[in-house]
Every structure is written in structure tokens, then in C-alpha cells.
């Protein structure tokens, strides 16, 4: 086993051990929603111990209901993106994961992960009816691929975007994508506060995406830097830049935090966003430190 594979498995173990139980609707009846003549079905996968992907269901259902109630041309919190581009992004990402895992499960060479532009362009070109029907199909295909691989090899690790990724962590990764991009469409509603406050989404951002979320902002960082982000009741999140690069870690050391806020607000901040009510975050050390942290956390 390579060092990179051991590292990916360790991250998966840390993420799973830090997760919380999420209640699931055990109904196998599919809810059908209508949007100007378009039928969108929410994800309802019968929860069983052999289907880990059922954990995606709450975020998937919430996102699909939001997409259904949102005009395709509606602006989003993602610069330059409307609801149409967000839908294409999520459908394309789901298919990309499925292609990766389907190849792995069949014993074939895992294809290199395509960039956003290449994989999303065909989905952006779809008409609204076609794209909105494609999204739940893409999520379901990804879920089936995850379950198939984990059933055969629970500790499977695959190459993904230039790094090694434990297959089990794709579940929390997609939950994070769905919750974050749902917020991009509707902002700080009750459902966003509920989903973004789940501790396993924050843990995923730190343990799995701890370098990825700083890859853009940290690329030009040349000076050592450390800042603590604090949410009541949680260990501090540390934004660190040193000889080992830019990354996120956890710390139980007591120090003056650079940024404070509720868990959902801090998760948005880690993903390069601010909550709709910016007062949910504070910068006790002032604007200079805030500017340094924001320059690192610009999303990816």
C-alpha cells in the first residue's frame, strides 16, 4: 500500500468517525414536483445498510426541490453563474464521479478527472427540460457506482483530480456540494442553516479538502501565516501556510481567533463565501488579518 493510499484511507476513517447519524425518510414513494411542465423527481433510495449512498438523500432532495422552484436564469451567489450553470455543474460532477468508479469497479483503468469546463460544457448546452431531468439521473448513477464499489471493497481508494480519494468520502463530498450550491441559490433559509451546520460537512472540508480549498488562494502565498476560525463548542479550524503549503487543520490550543461564527457560517467562509447576514461572522483581530484569511479562502 502506498503512502498516498494510506493517507486517503486515514482521511476516510477520520471523516467517518466524525460523522453524525442523519435520519432518512424510509418511504420508497417518489415525490414528484412540477416546474412549468417539467417533471423532477427527488431522490428516494430505500435506506439499507448495504447502500451507504442513502446519506446523500437529504441534501439531494433539498437541492432538487430548490432547483424545481427556481427560474433557470435566476442569478446565484457564484459569480457568472445562473441556476442553469449550477445544475449543469452538479450533473456533470455526479457523472464524472460515476465514470471514475464504474471503471474502477470493472477493473479498468480509471480515467483522468476532466476539468470543469470540459465535463460541464455538454450539460450547459442542454435545454432546461433536458438538464433538469438529467440531474436526478446523474446523482442516482453516481450513488449506484459508490454503492457498488463499497460493497466489493469498503476501503477502496481511487485517483481523483491529481490526488488519491477514498471512495467512502465521495458521499460527504457530494453532500457538501449539494448543500453549498443550494445555498448559492436561496441563501440563508432554514434548510440551509440545517444542512450547513452538520459537523461532518465541516470535517470533510478540513480532512479531505483542507488543501483543495486553499489551492487558488494559497498558490501565491509566500509568507508563513496562521489564523484560527472558531465556532462555539467546536475545536478551532486553523488556516495555515508554511513550508508544507497552505492547508486547513484542527487545533485544540487556546488562542485568539481571527474569525468567529456559527458552524454553518464558517463552512460557507471555508468555501469562499459569506452568509447572507454577514454579522454571523466577526473578525476580532481586525481587517488586516481578515484580508489575509479571505485572500486564502477564495474557493476552488
Protein Blocks (a to p, Z undefined) as FASTA:
>chain_A
ZZklmmmmmmmmmmmmmpccddddfbfbdcdddeehiacddddddddfklmklmmmmmmm
mmmmmmmmpcfklccfbehiafklmmmmmmmmmmmmmmmmmmmmnopacdddddfklmmm
mmmmpcfklmmmmmmmmmmmmmmmmmmmmmmmmmbccdeehiacdfklmmmmmmmmmmmm
mmmmnopafklmmmmmpmklmmmmmmmmmmmmmmmmmmmpcbdcddddddehiacddddd
dfkopcddddfbdcddfbdcdfklmmmmmnopacfblmlpccfkojklmmmmmmmmnoZZ
